[in-house]
């Protein structure tokens, strides 16, 4: 067991996250407590900045394991925000020098950040602090995927009806709060879970409530997460268009049937193809497709075939995720070191994705990272020119208030003068959310300034 002594409790978490990118938690112990340093293998010095201490830890673990990390000492989920902040403060040349030399980024990841930044610079959006993103969450799916750790439950008609009744109370109250504070929805995103897992009448009620309360002439983007192909029908897609949404996601994750069976997806590759065909015939302007690298038992060639198939369907956006196996998922219960074993496989998959998507005319426009990602890589959204999602860009930039409703939803209220966010959480359990809906509303009344 490797013993690492750190300066204080505040930094133990972040340094621990960096250590876990090199080694499983079971192979090291980290403490700030007095006396622990006496028998420690590494004592991280107290002097210098937090980044100085992260560099000490990085160099030690890199020498010990023979590994280097593409994202260097970065442990946060939004490396693009760091690039943008440094760019604005110091210019491109100095910002990129600092990322290479002080943060230890690889040249490949620096080039990716540069491409994302340049794509975002082409977007126009409202800097008015009264412009908000609005998120509405539906915590239900037809089945639960093996890697899932999100707020998601297998849907039943009774649970969905009770949930929607409570959600609509929150939607109405939040609309009143926003009007009272002079806020408006610049973008609206209905996510989950799988919103299209609702039955037809419930789904139409949802779209009607959201449209009536938040869609105005100032709203520039309305997106609906369709997600699971087995929940998509012509009727639901026509409802989406009727209520003004212009963007949907159809999320294959993989085009290999064996993989879909392994991860608990109750659909087939043929249903994915059918869903794309219906969406195109209905006239959905922008379709996003999600694929995941590092899925169980998949090899680089499996991912290549999936991606080539999706590119052939010609969606406007393709998001390439790296599998994140977190606590609470079935997958990690059976394989605690999954993320470490799949690093080389994922690297090959991501390399192919970059080459193939670039050749097909897509450009990376947003990225983010999560804990416990295979190989410590990233998720990247790719878009054809003129089709990038405003909501995705702004939520990753952390420069706008996101007003979120539903079980597990996290409102993030932005204070531009101080460049800071205050979080206002809703409870994750949908049954408790229903019981405490008035508390969820009061939290927003107190927290939205």
VOKOL-908755 format. One line per field, with one value per residue (C-alpha): residue number from 1; chain; x, y, z. Coordinates in steps of 0.5 Angstrom, whole numbers. Layout:
seq	(NUM/...)
mol	(A/...)
xx	(X/...)
yy	(Y/...)
zz	(Z/...)
***
This chain:
seq	(1/2/3/4/5/6/7/8/9/10/11/12/13/14/15/16/17/18/19/20/21/22/23/24/25/26/27/28/29/30/31/32/33/34/35/36/37/38/39/40/41/42/43/44/45/46/47/48/49/50/51/52/53/54/55/56/57/58/59/60/61/62/63/64/65/66/67/68/69/70/71/72/73/74/75/76/77/78/79/80/81/82/83/84/85/86/87/88/89/90/91/92/93/94/95/96/97/98/99/100/101/102/103/104/105/106/107/108/109/110/111/112/113/114/115/116/117/118/119/120/121/122/123/124/125/126/127/128/129/130/131/132/133/134/135/136/137/138/139/140/141/142/143/144/145/146/147/148/149/150/151/152/153/154/155/156/157/158/159/160/161/162/163/164/165/166/167/168/169/170/171/172/173/174/175/176/177/178/179/180/181/182/183/184/185/186/187/188/189/190/191/192/193/194/195/196/197/198/199/200/201/202/203/204/205/206/207/208/209/210/211/212/213/214/215/216/217/218/219/220/221/222/223/224/225/226/227/228/229/230/231/232/233/234/235/236/237/238/239/240/241/242/243/244/245/246/247/248/249/250/251/252/253/254/255/256/257/258/259/260/261/262/263/264/265/266/267/268/269/270/271/272/273/274/275/276/277/278/279/280/281/282/283/284/285/286/287/288/289/290/291/292/293/294/295/296/297/298/299/300/301/302/303/304/305/306/307/308/309/310/311/312/313/314/315/316/317/318/319/320/321/322/323/324/325/326/327/328/329/330/331/332/333/334/335/336/337/338/339/340/341/342/343/344/345/346/347/348/349/350/351/352/353/354/355/356/357/358/359/360/361/362/363/364/365/366/367/368/369/370/371/372/373/374/375/376/377/378/379/380/381/382/383/384/385/386/387/388/389/390/391/392/393/394/395/396/397/398/399/400/401/402/403/404/405/406/407/408/409/410/411/412/413/414/415/416/417/418/419/420/421/422/423/424/425/426/427/428/429/430/431/432/433/434/435/436/437/438/439/440/441/442/443/444/445/446/447/448/449)
mol	(A/A/A/A/A/A/A/A/A/A/A/A/A/A/A/A/A/A/A/A/A/A/A/A/A/A/A/A/A/A/A/A/A/A/A/A/A/A/A/A/A/A/A/A/A/A/A/A/A/A/A/A/A/A/A/A/A/A/A/A/A/A/A/A/A/A/A/A/A/A/A/A/A/A/A/A/A/A/A/A/A/A/A/A/A/A/A/A/A/A/A/A/A/A/A/A/A/A/A/A/A/A/A/A/A/A/A/A/A/A/A/A/A/A/A/A/A/A/A/A/A/A/A/A/A/A/A/A/A/A/A/A/A/A/A/A/A/A/A/A/A/A/A/A/A/A/A/A/A/A/A/A/A/A/A/A/A/A/A/A/A/A/A/A/A/A/A/A/A/A/A/A/A/A/A/A/A/A/A/A/A/A/A/A/A/A/A/A/A/A/A/A/A/A/A/A/A/A/A/A/A/A/A/A/A/A/A/A/A/A/A/A/A/A/A/A/A/A/A/A/A/A/A/A/A/A/A/A/A/A/A/A/A/A/A/A/A/A/A/A/A/A/A/A/A/A/A/A/A/A/A/A/A/A/A/A/A/A/A/A/A/A/A/A/A/A/A/A/A/A/A/A/A/A/A/A/A/A/A/A/A/A/A/A/A/A/A/A/A/A/A/A/A/A/A/A/A/A/A/A/A/A/A/A/A/A/A/A/A/A/A/A/A/A/A/A/A/A/A/A/A/A/A/A/A/A/A/A/A/A/A/A/A/A/A/A/A/A/A/A/A/A/A/A/A/A/A/A/A/A/A/A/A/A/A/A/A/A/A/A/A/A/A/A/A/A/A/A/A/A/A/A/A/A/A/A/A/A/A/A/A/A/A/A/A/A/A/A/A/A/A/A/A/A/A/A/A/A/A/A/A/A/A/A/A/A/A/A/A/A/A/A/A/A/A/A/A/A/A/A/A/A/A/A/A/A/A/A/A/A/A/A/A/A/A/A/A/A/A/A/A/A/A/A/A/A/A/A/A)
xx	(0/3/3/2/2/-1/-1/-9/-16/-18/-13/-14/-20/-17/-10/-13/-17/-10/-7/-13/-12/-5/-7/-14/-16/-14/-7/-6/-7/-7/-8/-7/-7/-1/4/2/8/13/12/10/13/11/11/8/11/6/10/8/1/-4/-1/6/4/0/6/10/5/4/12/12/7/9/16/13/8/12/5/4/-3/-6/-9/-3/-5/-12/-17/-23/-29/-28/-21/-24/-26/-19/-17/-22/-20/-12/-14/-17/-12/-6/-7/-6/1/2/-4/-2/5/2/-2/4/9/5/-1/3/-2/0/0/-6/-10/-8/-10/-16/-18/-15/-20/-26/-24/-24/-31/-34/-31/-36/-42/-46/-50/-53/-48/-54/-54/-62/-61/-61/-61/-67/-67/-72/-71/-75/-72/-74/-72/-74/-69/-62/-56/-50/-46/-51/-50/-55/-62/-66/-71/-75/-81/-88/-95/-97/-90/-89/-96/-95/-88/-91/-96/-90/-86/-91/-92/-85/-85/-90/-87/-80/-83/-86/-80/-76/-81/-81/-73/-73/-70/-71/-70/-64/-64/-69/-67/-71/-67/-66/-67/-71/-76/-79/-80/-87/-93/-96/-101/-96/-90/-95/-97/-89/-88/-94/-92/-85/-87/-92/-88/-81/-81/-81/-79/-72/-71/-66/-66/-71/-68/-71/-67/-70/-64/-67/-69/-74/-78/-78/-84/-87/-92/-87/-83/-88/-90/-83/-84/-91/-88/-82/-76/-71/-66/-66/-61/-62/-57/-54/-48/-46/-48/-46/-52/-48/-45/-53/-55/-49/-50/-58/-60/-67/-66/-63/-59/-64/-69/-63/-63/-71/-71/-66/-71/-77/-73/-71/-78/-81/-76/-72/-67/-62/-60/-55/-52/-48/-43/-39/-32/-29/-36/-35/-32/-31/-25/-23/-26/-32/-32/-30/-36/-41/-38/-38/-45/-47/-43/-46/-53/-51/-53/-52/-48/-44/-42/-36/-36/-31/-34/-35/-35/-38/-40/-47/-47/-47/-41/-36/-39/-36/-30/-27/-21/-25/-23/-15/-15/-19/-14/-10/-17/-20/-14/-15/-22/-21/-16/-20/-26/-22/-19/-26/-30/-26/-25/-33/-34/-35/-31/-31/-35/-35/-32/-32/-29/-32/-29/-27/-27/-23/-16/-18/-20/-26/-33/-33/-39/-37/-42/-43/-42/-48/-51/-47/-51/-52/-54/-48/-43/-46/-46/-39/-37/-40/-42/-49/-55/-58/-65/-66/-73/-74/-71/-64/-63/-58/-59/-53/-54/-49/-46/-42/-39/-36/-35/-38/-44/-48/-52/-59/-60/-66/-67/-65/-70/-76/-81/-78/-78/-86/-87/-82/-84/-86/-79/-76/-79/-77/-70/-71/-74/-69/-63/-65/-63)
yy	(0/7/12/19/25/32/39/39/37/42/39/32/31/34/31/24/25/26/20/16/17/13/8/5/7/0/1/8/11/19/23/30/28/29/23/20/23/19/13/16/14/21/27/33/39/45/51/53/53/48/47/46/41/37/37/34/29/28/27/22/18/18/16/10/8/9/13/20/23/27/32/33/35/37/34/39/37/43/44/48/53/54/55/60/64/63/66/72/74/72/71/64/64/65/61/55/55/55/49/45/47/48/43/38/37/33/37/33/35/42/42/39/45/50/47/47/54/57/53/57/64/63/62/68/68/73/76/79/76/75/70/63/56/52/44/40/33/26/21/15/10/3/0/2/1/-3/3/8/12/18/19/14/9/4/7/5/9/11/13/18/21/23/25/30/33/35/37/42/45/47/49/54/56/57/61/66/67/68/73/76/77/79/73/69/62/63/55/50/43/37/31/25/19/19/24/20/14/17/15/19/23/24/27/32/34/35/39/43/45/47/51/55/57/58/58/66/70/70/63/61/53/48/41/34/28/23/18/11/9/4/10/14/14/18/21/23/26/30/33/35/39/42/45/48/44/44/39/32/26/19/15/9/8/2/-1/-8/-12/-16/-10/-7/-14/-13/-6/-7/-3/-6/-4/-7/-3/-4/0/6/6/6/12/16/15/17/23/25/24/29/34/35/40/38/31/29/22/19/14/11/9/3/-1/-8/-13/-8/-7/-1/-5/-5/2/4/0/4/10/9/7/13/18/15/17/24/27/34/33/27/26/21/19/16/11/13/7/10/8/6/3/-5/-5/-3/-8/-13/-10/-5/-3/-3/4/2/-4/0/6/3/1/8/12/8/9/16/17/14/18/25/23/20/26/31/28/28/35/35/40/39/45/43/38/35/30/26/22/15/15/10/12/19/22/26/27/31/34/34/39/41/48/52/46/47/47/53/50/45/51/55/50/48/55/56/63/63/61/54/54/46/43/36/30/30/37/42/49/54/61/65/72/75/81/76/70/65/60/58/51/50/42/38/32/26/21/22/20/24/30/29/29/35/39/45/45/45/51/55/53/57/63/63/62/65/73)
zz	(0/-2/3/1/6/4/7/9/9/4/-2/0/-4/-11/-10/-9/-15/-19/-15/-17/-25/-24/-19/-16/-9/-6/-8/-4/2/3/9/12/20/24/25/18/14/19/15/8/2/-1/3/-1/1/4/1/-6/-9/-10/-17/-15/-10/-16/-20/-14/-14/-21/-22/-17/-19/-26/-25/-20/-25/-32/-34/-37/-37/-43/-39/-34/-27/-29/-25/-26/-31/-35/-38/-44/-39/-36/-44/-45/-38/-40/-47/-45/-39/-43/-50/-54/-54/-47/-45/-49/-46/-39/-41/-44/-39/-32/-33/-37/-42/-48/-55/-57/-52/-53/-60/-58/-53/-59/-64/-59/-57/-64/-66/-60/-62/-68/-64/-62/-55/-51/-45/-42/-35/-35/-41/-37/-39/-37/-36/-34/-32/-33/-29/-32/-37/-40/-37/-33/-37/-33/-33/-31/-24/-26/-23/-27/-26/-29/-32/-29/-31/-24/-22/-29/-27/-20/-22/-28/-23/-18/-24/-27/-20/-20/-27/-26/-20/-23/-29/-24/-20/-27/-29/-22/-23/-30/-33/-39/-42/-48/-49/-46/-45/-43/-41/-36/-36/-43/-43/-49/-45/-42/-46/-51/-47/-41/-47/-50/-43/-42/-48/-47/-40/-42/-48/-45/-39/-42/-50/-52/-58/-54/-53/-59/-58/-55/-55/-53/-51/-54/-53/-53/-60/-57/-54/-61/-65/-71/-66/-61/-66/-69/-62/-61/-68/-66/-60/-63/-61/-66/-63/-61/-59/-61/-57/-60/-56/-60/-66/-64/-62/-57/-53/-53/-49/-45/-42/-42/-48/-50/-57/-63/-69/-74/-69/-69/-76/-76/-71/-75/-81/-78/-75/-82/-85/-79/-81/-74/-76/-72/-69/-65/-64/-58/-58/-52/-53/-48/-47/-45/-49/-55/-59/-63/-70/-66/-65/-72/-75/-70/-72/-79/-79/-75/-80/-86/-83/-83/-76/-75/-69/-66/-59/-57/-50/-46/-41/-34/-29/-23/-16/-16/-23/-24/-28/-23/-18/-22/-24/-20/-24/-31/-32/-32/-36/-42/-43/-49/-52/-51/-54/-60/-61/-59/-64/-70/-68/-69/-76/-78/-76/-78/-85/-85/-84/-76/-72/-64/-60/-53/-48/-41/-37/-31/-26/-27/-34/-38/-39/-36/-43/-44/-48/-54/-58/-65/-70/-77/-78/-76/-72/-65/-59/-55/-49/-49/-50/-44/-39/-40/-40/-33/-35/-35/-30/-31/-28/-27/-25/-23/-19/-19/-22/-20/-21/-22/-21/-24/-21/-27/-23/-18/-23/-19/-18/-13/-13/-11/-11/-12/-8/-13/-11/-15/-9/-4/-10/-10/-3/-2/-8/-4/-1/-8/-10/-4/-5/-11/-9/-3/-8/-15/-14)
***
